[in-house]
């Protein structure tokens, strides 16, 4: 539950903030009539991701306990870890220019008089986040029991929407730089756990045949089958009987990824440390209607 909560919270805030930037910019231009096009794109993206996720899950259930499921799980783990790492680093580097890029693409859609342009823009933005979330959720379901996965996802999404609504409508202040930095580090730890699960599957399949003896056995103290063990396993990658290769991959990934993630933030001189929605603007400013929205997502 903890893992899906963080995933849905992070992805939900990112997706909702992208939509909020689009809506605020359209409002500033006096084009509120195009809100429906944005919401159309969001709705279609949500439906496609939901149907795709449910279909994938139901299909895989037919192979429960088989070698085919183990192979698919392994591929899902590796893809999820790769996408999670890329997505986190990409957002860390490109966040300062995200708002500007979205406004430019919105202008292009409006200038081209393509009514479906805005719907497609919203579909791409939300669909990308939704696809990432679907892959991560499938990986979590495979890595732990299904108990609490849906609850954690729903709770994370609700909190994300509440935060986005507060920022857009109430002018709340939130330090996005700190938020995405902390969540980014947590997601790196989560990705390390997914990689460790992939290594375990590769060794069980017989595709990797070295460093396979167990370092310890803590099943008597904290079993992965217990509620607490399941939570710690799904979020931090805890294993009650890990192999040498699992521990090596986990430690090396965390050390390299977290260090690179932190150093990347320090190497961006002049990047905003915090977004300050609701900041005062000059009377009569043409940007007054968008003053409740941060210019970027740090």
Secondary structure, DSSP 8 states (H G I E B T S, - for coil): -HHHHHHHHHHHHHHHHHHHHHHHHHHHTT-GGGHHHHHHHHHHHHHHHHHHHHHHHHHHHTTTTSHHHHHHHHHHHHHHHHHHHHHHHHHHHHHHHHHHHHHHHHHHHHHTT-HHHHHHHHHHHHHHHHHHHHHHHHHHHHHS-STTHHHHHHHHHHHHHHHHHHHHHH---B-HHHHHHHHHHHHHHHHHHHHHHHHHHHHHTTS--SS-SBS---TTTS-TTSHHHHHHHHHH---TT-BHHHHHHHHHHHHHHHHHHHHHHHT-TT--S-B-TT----TT-TTGGGTTS-S---
